[in-house]
Structure formats: structure tokens, C-alpha cells
Amino acid sequence: MKMPIKYFFVPLFLSCIHLTAEAAVKIQQWQTSTGAEVYFVENHDLPIVDVSINFAAGSARDTAEKSGVAGITKYLMTLGADGLTDEKIANQLADIGAVLGGDFDADRAAFKLRTLSSTREQTQALNILYKILQKPDFPEGVLGREKARIISSLQESATQPESISNKAFMKALYSHHPYRLDDSGEIETVSKISREDLVTFYQQHYGAKGAVVAMIGDLTREQANVIAENMTQGLPQASAIAPVPPVALPSQPEEQRIAHPASQSHILLGYPGIKRGDPDLFALYVGNYILGGGGFVSRLTEEVREKRGLVYSVYSYFMPMAEAGPFQIGLQTKKDQADAALKLVRETLDNFIKNGVTEAELKAAKANIMGGFPMRIDSNSKILDYLSVIGFYKLPLNYLDQYNENVAKVTTAQIKDAFARRLKPENFVTIIVGDPNAQ
């Protein structure tokens, strides 16, 4: 769910730590007495502490009848807790220069806090976070206000070709799987959501068991442990959340052509891809960089945009999730060029899967990926995000240290084999919004 950003970084927090490509990220890991997993990196370069806590409470935990509950629950937790209004929460954080944020997707609901490590500032900031996590109020008035805002946003997005194509793509790709559910819900479901729905969802999905606490910054191991214990002690006594069910692969193609007055056609096509931790991940990631993930150096851009001028933009990506996340190709083109552009995209993909990549392409892709890796871990906030992902998806603790080594090991044969096994273009889902021939 795309919620408005309420808290912003103050200039002090624009500072960051810098790591070289050879620098190791030393991750300490343990479990709290409440059953939460903790992932911690100690770093005293700056007087800053970054904390996050992640729950298996994303939109895949919704039902079709109550779509939107997960996102609204997470958001309203930050808008009233233990008697504090959203205004008081914002003012108290601003008073100490702290930043409250978070993430929300199909798998996870995450809360993030950045604060100075000095005693007064850290204590006040953490106390606010504890209240948000452990004593959310879910005020009726705020719920009514936010439901109205979300419904208005959904009505607006229902007119936008990009939103229409994204929603249609996920519904077609995932059929009856919960990944089909929109982060924001649907107009008809959001309108029916009650405070009791939020309380129930919170009690069932915000327990300590299965939660992942990530921390980095100006703390000792002992201090980090106290924070993790305090953060999780007052959470609901919920059972561990069951895994997301496996994704069924499409057995036949599906194509939807949707009329829209826009001058461009928005086209998405794809197939279920891979899970986090999949053994094919690096072969597919490096291969996709060559196919459509490397911007102007990718084959799709070269063939469809540069040589033929058929599209404004074209890209491809894999999105690993707890279960098979989407592999997606996206493009925008003039309506009268939509069929020609789509035909060429399919031909380029078929050729890629059939013939693989060249050694020269692989060498260039590796150099770009490995050369850019230090930028992925050049700040505490970026490392915090990696800690959350490593913990939530149970990736190896040396994932960051081994990243470039795993990229370097990829061969042309591995890329060809992985793409041939994992993608079946003959069964792709295709969505065309802005098709001139659509009825």
C-alpha cells in the first residue's frame, strides 16, 4: 500500500558509512526470549541507531473478502498508540530528530526507526516505537478518514493505465493465490473494513514468534539485545504464522486487451519466477541484467527501442518473494505499434532462451553488477534493509560477503539452462492496456 510519507530525514541523517567492495558486513544473530529473530551489525562510525522489525503481515495475509485489512492495520498502528495521537507521535519524533518509516508488500509489514544514539533521543524514540508496536489504538475517527482517502486513491488509480495493467497482471498471473490481492485492497472491501477487523488482524499477525528484528549502528551487542527484548515483550501472544502457499504455474497462456483513451499502450507480460534463496537466483539475475535489467545495455532496449524505435521504454525483472514472485517484462509504446512491439519482445525473449548469452555480454554484465555492489551497502539504512531481508527470508548470514563471488561464478551455460527451465513463454500472461482494438 502506498501510504503518504509523514516523516522525513533531517540533514544529519543524510550522512552515511562507506564500505569498500572487500569490506565484510559482520552480522550477529540470536533469538529473543519471546521467539523473535535478531540480526545486528555493530558500527560506531556515526552516533546513529537504525532499527526495524518485520512481521509476516503483508497483503498476502488478507482474504478476498477483507482485502486491504493488512495494509490499513500496519498504517494505523503509526497513527495512534497508547493514547498518543498521530500529531503527538509526529511532534515527539520531530523534537528529537528521529525518523519513523516502514515497508509493506505482499510478504512483509515492517516498521523502521532512525534515531541518535544519545540516551535522551534514543530512549524517547524507542519508547514511541514500543507503543506503536505493542499498544496501537486504531482510532475510529482516523480509520474513517483513512478509508475515505484510500477509496479516493483507488478510484483515481482505476483510471490510470499503469495501475490498471499492474492490477490485471497480478490477478491473471496468480489466479486464486493470495499474491493476486492488491496492497491497497478494493473499493468494495475497504469500505466494509471495521476497527474490529484491524484489532483481530493485529492480534493474529503481530506476535513475536516469526518476527525479525534488524539493527545497525552505535550500539553494543548487550544494548541491542535489551532493545530487541523490550520491542517484543509486549507483542500479542500470537502463534507462528503459516507459510504462504506455493504458487501454481500457468498451464496455458492468457491475454487481456483492455480499452483505454491514453495515447500509449501499456503492456505487461510474464510468468511466476523464483523464491528468495532459490539456487537459480544468481544465474537468473545476471541473465536478466543482459536481457532487460541493464537499462540501455540490455537486449530488449537494444532490439526494441534503439534499433526499431518501437517503444518509449522496455524492461524486465525477477522479483523473488516467499513463494515464486513475478518475472515481468514491461513496455510502453504508441497504440498503433503495440502489436509490432509485443511481437518483437516475444521474439527477443525466445531467442534469448534458445541461444543464451555470449561470453562478452556476461563479462560486461558481471563487471557492472559487481562494480556497483558497494553502492548497495554504502549506508546504514541500506544494510538495515538487507538485514531485514536476510532474516525474514532465512538467507545465509554471509549473503552479502558472498554476493560478488556468487555473481562471478555464473556461466553462460547456467544462464541458458536456468532460463529454459524456469520460464515458459508459451504460457505467459499478457496484459495490454490502451489497445485500439479492445472492445
PyMOL commands that set and color helices and strands:
alter all, ss='L'
color gray80, all
select helices_A, chain A and resi 11-14+59-61+64-66+69-77+86-95+119-134+140-157+161-174+178-180+187-190+195-205+221-233+281-293+295-297+299-307+335-355+359-377+380-392+403-409+412-422+425-427
alter helices_A, ss='H'
color red, helices_A
select strands_A, chain A and resi 28-31+37-42+48-55+80-81+84-85+99-104+109-116+212-217+254-258+264-272+313-318+326-334+429-433
alter strands_A, ss='S'
color yellow, strands_A
deselect
rebuild
show_as cartoon
